[in-house]
């Protein structure tokens, strides 16, 4: 859509813009498509069923971040909105993707929950103005994760009493992408840990306390995002 073009906004987005944000005619807004496309414009008209947005400029395409951490977390059995919180914070922190990991101690995740998590990602992307939507991948078993670990330059697995993450990063090569793997409540089995380590994963610790699945995931992701952002670019 070029400058002067129109978009009709209805449904949930129309309700959010007019009832929650209380936008009205002539208010300036930005629309984005979750794939890097961004366009500025204003509300030209509002009626009972929707509103008309008119573009005031040509759209721009924002390139994705070079930092790409992929989260694999066994959160299928989490209760009380904890999985929602995990996925929401991964979206805000900038994870490239999240994959529900199926393990011996967390073997399933319902389809209804996957649909709900996709809505959580959409809402969080709008709230934090993330222009490239985080991918929510289909649930994956350990067997299918192992080849990804083997192919990745960096793969970190949260393991109690392992070498602290920050200590590991001081000797790690400069990378801005990799895999983050967090086990279920009750942790991975010894066999699962051994298989991931044999595939090339690095076990890392996250402090002296036993962390919940969602806490461990966010602690690991936040540290790695900050570490990646602090690394010099190859041309610097």
C-alpha positions, 0 to 999 in steps of 0.5 A: 500500500503506497501513500494515499492508500486505504486500509479497513480495520475491523474486528478485534483491532478496531475494538482495541483502537477505539475502546482501549486506546480511545483513538478518534478521527485524524489521530496518527497511527502506525500499522505493521504486519509482523514481517518488518513492514511499517506504515504511518498514517491517520484515521480518516473515518470511523463507523459502527463496524470499523475504521478507515486508515489512510497512509500518509507516507510510503511503507518502509521495510525494517530488516530483522535483528541479526540476534537470533536465539531460538528457545526450546522449553518444556512448558507443556505441563505448566499451570495457571498462565505460566506458559503464557508468561514465558511466551510473552516475555520471550516475545518482548526480549526478542527471541527469534522463535519458541518451540514447546519441547516434549520430554519424558517428564513433559510429554504433551501440550494441548492444541488449544494451548498452542492456539492461545499462545499464538494470541499471546505472541500477537498481543505482546508484539503489539505492546512492545512494538515488535515489527517482526513477529516471533515464531511459535513452532510446533511441539518437538521431541528431543529426538528431533532437537538433537540434529539442530543442536549438532548443527548450531554453533552455540547451544546452551542447556540449563542444568542445575550445578553446571558451570555458571552461564556468565563464566561460560560466556567469557570463553565463548566465541562471538556469536549472535545466534544459537539454541536455548534449551530448558527442561520441564518441572523435575528437569531432564532425565539423565539420558536426555542430558547425555544425549544433548551433550553428546550432540554438542550442547553446553550445560550452563548453570543459572545460580544457586537456587532451583528455578521454575521453567519460565524463570530459567528460560527468561534468565537464560534468554535475557543474559544471552540477548544482552551478551549478543548485543554487547559483542562487537560486529565483525567489521568493527 
